[in-house]
Amino acid sequence: MTESYRSSIYLFQHSFCSSVVLAFCLLNGTLAFLFAFMIDSGALAAFAVPAVERGWVVSEKATACRRAGGLFMLLSVLVLVAPSLRWLRGPCRLLSSRLRYRLHLGYRTFLSNDCQDVASSRCSDGDCGMLEV
């Protein structure tokens, strides 16, 4: 097997738990949008009777169902994309370590220059002067 084929298989591997969460989110998102449609259209009397009894505003309930459906769909997309984010972790770590190394070199150079300035100066009783080296 080639390396690119193995990496493409790895991109779409899901554990059992993430597969269950993905199915749960997709099902709940679909049902929430379906309920919002049925509440808005008045096609189902089962929503109208409790709404009248409890004094609910039907449009607000439909909006809440749509928001819940959107959140479930967003969560399902995040669960679906998570393995590819794991794939990006390697190059990001490499870039981060290189950046930290470059910053460390610059900080070390700055410190060594600063320490040389401190070591070459002499201060006693407020009278500061430079030492001859």
Secondary structure, DSSP 8 states (H G I E B T S, - for coil): --HHHHHHHHHT---HHHHHHHHHHHHHHHHHHHHHHHHHHT--HHHHHHHHHHT--HHHHHHHHHHHHHHHHHHHHHHHHHHHHHHHHHHHHHHHHHHHHHHHHHHHHHHHHHHHHHHHEEEETTEEEE---
